[in-house]
Amino acid sequence: GAVVSQHPSRVICKSGTSVKIECRSLDFQATTMFWYRQFPKQSLMLMATSNEGSKATYEQGVEKDKFLINHASLTLSTLTVTSAHPEDSSFYICSARDISGTAYNEQFFGPGTRLTVL
Amino acid sequence: GENVEQHPSTLSVQEGDSAVIKCTYSDSASNYFPWYKQELGKRPQLIIDIRSNVGEKKDQRIAVTLNKTAKHFSLHITETQPEDSAVYFCAASMLGQAGTALIFGKGTTLSVSS
């Protein structure tokens, strides 16, 4: 099946710094990628939809100036958490849709990035 | 936008029993309903999915039913095993070129005791 990678898998940073998370589709092209955030013992909450070559669409309550998304190619989307604070500590997961092959347009998830802000 | 409700939040069963998890959705335009199993600290794994033109789908011990009129769908696991213990999420989305993101239910923690 299709493979999505994320980097880094874990990151610890100081409050006030910025962190970049990469999401790559390794064997398919993804015109659309999605970014989710998951707090402990909670569900995956959609943060934004990342479209190749255009601006991301953010969900209500998600600050676009704090969570910068860039989808510069058909295989790479990046999420930058700017001026991170302890409340941004969470599990960030990306997913990508492969629209080229399967009829179901299944979304494939990356392994996630555990962000801890001290 | 879409809203997905999932029940129960926790479910404990004995090995060999059946487990049923139910979800409802709000957007009648949604036409794709996957179920995911997530183990601690890992990505969600798709276990079964169903499209809106189908009422039921089965894969070995796992089945999903969909009532499009009532906007609810359910996951059925038969002959449960300890390795089925995990958090299960239902989700809803719309397929196609203009397809939408998956909107998840709050999850069900399934515990299977031997």
Interface residues (C-beta under 8 A of the other chain):
Chain A: T32 F34 Q42 S43 L44 M45 L46 T49 F91 I93 S95 R97 I99 Y104 N105 E106 Q107 F109 G110 P111 G112 R114
Chain B: Y32 P34 G41 K42 R43 P44 L46 D49 R51 F89 S93 L95 G96 Q97 G99 A101 L102 I103 F104 G105 K106 G107
